[in-house]
């Protein structure tokens, strides 16, 4: 459940990356060189009004329980001529988890998930993803490898990324990039084992992210 977080962690997201990022791992890069993207190299900041980080875990083998984070940030250092040299950093506030629990008068479920049994946000106030390698697979897909720090543990994850768009922003007049990313990992690898296996160990993180060039 905490793991859900991440990724961005995620992600990557966070994140992302991902952020973000943070999402999917040893697939070989396509041998044919892909064309450079039509946006300039530089530092790109996440537009939080056009981004989301959601996660899901299996519940009792009956459904996929889904929640989200509302506070996260990401920075993309983009190399237009060689995207494989780009890098991504994603930060997520685990206290911002939102479960959309339908009976808030009975229980603060956001607080429960953010609490010590799951995300333990008071003790571990940040979920972070930092990329270590980018693989480009064709013109609009790739993999972002990186280190996810969650629940006080840092481990490598891989995010599968799809380029949604890359062009001059029609309103801001700067370069803009948009990605979808997904990653899957085991929360038990990060020390989060509450209710496993009734509540799934495997966490899937979905990231939607739009970035704008910083001038």
LINGIUR-V734389 format. One record per backbone hydrogen bond with DSSP energy under -0.5 kcal/mol. CO is the residue of the C=O (numbers start at 1). NH is the residue of the N-H. E is the energy in kcal/mol with one decimal. If there is no record, write none. Layout:
# LINGIUR-V734389
co->CO nh->NH e->E
co->CO nh->NH e->E
This chain:
# LINGIUR-V734389
co->1 nh->5 e->-0.8
co->2 nh->5 e->-1.5
co->2 nh->6 e->-1.1
co->5 nh->10 e->-0.8
co->6 nh->9 e->-1.9
co->7 nh->9 e->-2.2
co->8 nh->7 e->-0.5
co->8 nh->10 e->-3.3
co->8 nh->12 e->-4.6
co->9 nh->8 e->-4.1
co->9 nh->12 e->-4.2
co->10 nh->8 e->-1.3
co->11 nh->14 e->-2.2
co->11 nh->18 e->-1.1
co->12 nh->15 e->-0.7
co->12 nh->22 e->-0.8
co->13 nh->11 e->-3.6
co->13 nh->15 e->-2.8
co->14 nh->11 e->-1.3
co->15 nh->14 e->-1.2
co->15 nh->20 e->-1.3
co->16 nh->22 e->-0.9
co->17 nh->20 e->-3.5
co->17 nh->21 e->-0.8
co->18 nh->21 e->-3.8
co->19 nh->16 e->-1.8
co->20 nh->16 e->-2.7
co->21 nh->18 e->-3.2
co->23 nh->183 e->-0.7
co->24 nh->159 e->-1.0
co->37 nh->39 e->-1.2
co->42 nh->78 e->-3.0
co->43 nh->214 e->-3.0
co->44 nh->76 e->-3.0
co->45 nh->212 e->-2.5
co->46 nh->48 e->-0.9
co->47 nh->50 e->-2.0
co->48 nh->51 e->-0.8
co->52 nh->208 e->-2.3
co->53 nh->69 e->-2.3
co->54 nh->206 e->-2.9
co->55 nh->67 e->-2.3
co->56 nh->204 e->-2.2
co->57 nh->65 e->-2.9
co->58 nh->60 e->-0.6
co->58 nh->200 e->-3.1
co->59 nh->62 e->-2.5
co->59 nh->63 e->-1.2
co->63 nh->59 e->-3.3
co->63 nh->65 e->-0.7
co->65 nh->57 e->-2.0
co->67 nh->55 e->-2.5
co->68 nh->98 e->-3.1
co->69 nh->53 e->-0.7
co->70 nh->72 e->-0.5
co->71 nh->93 e->-2.5
co->73 nh->91 e->-2.9
co->74 nh->46 e->-2.0
co->75 nh->77 e->-0.5
co->75 nh->89 e->-2.2
co->76 nh->44 e->-3.4
co->76 nh->78 e->-0.9
co->77 nh->87 e->-2.0
co->78 nh->42 e->-2.3
co->78 nh->80 e->-0.7
co->80 nh->37 e->-0.9
co->82 nh->85 e->-2.7
co->83 nh->86 e->-2.1
co->84 nh->134 e->-0.7
co->87 nh->77 e->-2.6
co->88 nh->131 e->-2.8
co->89 nh->75 e->-2.3
co->90 nh->129 e->-2.4
co->91 nh->73 e->-2.7
co->92 nh->94 e->-0.8
co->92 nh->127 e->-2.5
co->93 nh->96 e->-1.9
co->94 nh->97 e->-1.4
co->96 nh->70 e->-0.9
co->98 nh->68 e->-2.0
co->103 nh->106 e->-1.9
co->103 nh->107 e->-1.6
co->107 nh->109 e->-1.4
co->108 nh->112 e->-1.5
co->109 nh->113 e->-2.4
co->110 nh->114 e->-2.2
co->111 nh->115 e->-0.8
co->113 nh->119 e->-2.7
co->114 nh->121 e->-2.8
co->115 nh->118 e->-1.5
co->115 nh->120 e->-3.1
co->120 nh->123 e->-0.7
co->120 nh->124 e->-2.6
co->127 nh->92 e->-2.9
co->128 nh->149 e->-3.4
co->129 nh->90 e->-2.9
co->130 nh->147 e->-2.5
co->133 nh->145 e->-2.9
co->135 nh->137 e->-0.6
co->135 nh->143 e->-2.0
co->136 nh->30 e->-0.7
co->136 nh->138 e->-0.7
co->140 nh->163 e->-2.7
co->141 nh->137 e->-2.8
co->142 nh->161 e->-2.9
co->143 nh->135 e->-3.1
co->143 nh->145 e->-0.6
co->144 nh->159 e->-2.5
co->145 nh->132 e->-3.0
co->145 nh->133 e->-1.6
co->146 nh->148 e->-0.5
co->146 nh->157 e->-2.6
co->147 nh->130 e->-1.9
co->147 nh->149 e->-0.5
co->148 nh->150 e->-0.6
co->148 nh->155 e->-2.3
co->149 nh->128 e->-2.2
co->150 nh->153 e->-1.7
co->153 nh->150 e->-2.9
co->155 nh->148 e->-3.2
co->157 nh->146 e->-2.1
co->159 nh->144 e->-2.6
co->159 nh->161 e->-0.5
co->160 nh->182 e->-2.0
co->161 nh->142 e->-2.2
co->162 nh->164 e->-0.5
co->162 nh->180 e->-2.4
co->165 nh->178 e->-2.5
co->167 nh->176 e->-2.0
co->169 nh->173 e->-2.0
co->174 nh->169 e->-4.1
co->175 nh->213 e->-3.0
co->176 nh->167 e->-1.9
co->177 nh->211 e->-3.6
co->178 nh->164 e->-3.0
co->178 nh->165 e->-1.4
co->179 nh->209 e->-2.6
co->180 nh->162 e->-3.1
co->181 nh->207 e->-3.2
co->182 nh->23 e->-1.0
co->182 nh->24 e->-0.5
co->182 nh->160 e->-2.6
co->183 nh->205 e->-3.0
co->185 nh->187 e->-0.5
co->185 nh->203 e->-3.4
co->186 nh->189 e->-1.1
co->187 nh->190 e->-1.8
co->187 nh->192 e->-2.0
co->188 nh->191 e->-1.5
co->191 nh->193 e->-0.8
co->193 nh->196 e->-2.0
co->195 nh->198 e->-0.6
co->195 nh->199 e->-2.9
co->198 nh->60 e->-3.1
co->198 nh->200 e->-0.5
co->201 nh->187 e->-2.9
co->203 nh->185 e->-2.1
co->203 nh->205 e->-0.5
co->204 nh->56 e->-2.0
co->205 nh->183 e->-1.9
co->206 nh->54 e->-2.5
co->207 nh->181 e->-2.8
co->208 nh->52 e->-2.4
co->209 nh->179 e->-2.8
co->210 nh->47 e->-3.2
co->211 nh->177 e->-2.1
co->212 nh->45 e->-2.6
co->213 nh->215 e->-0.5
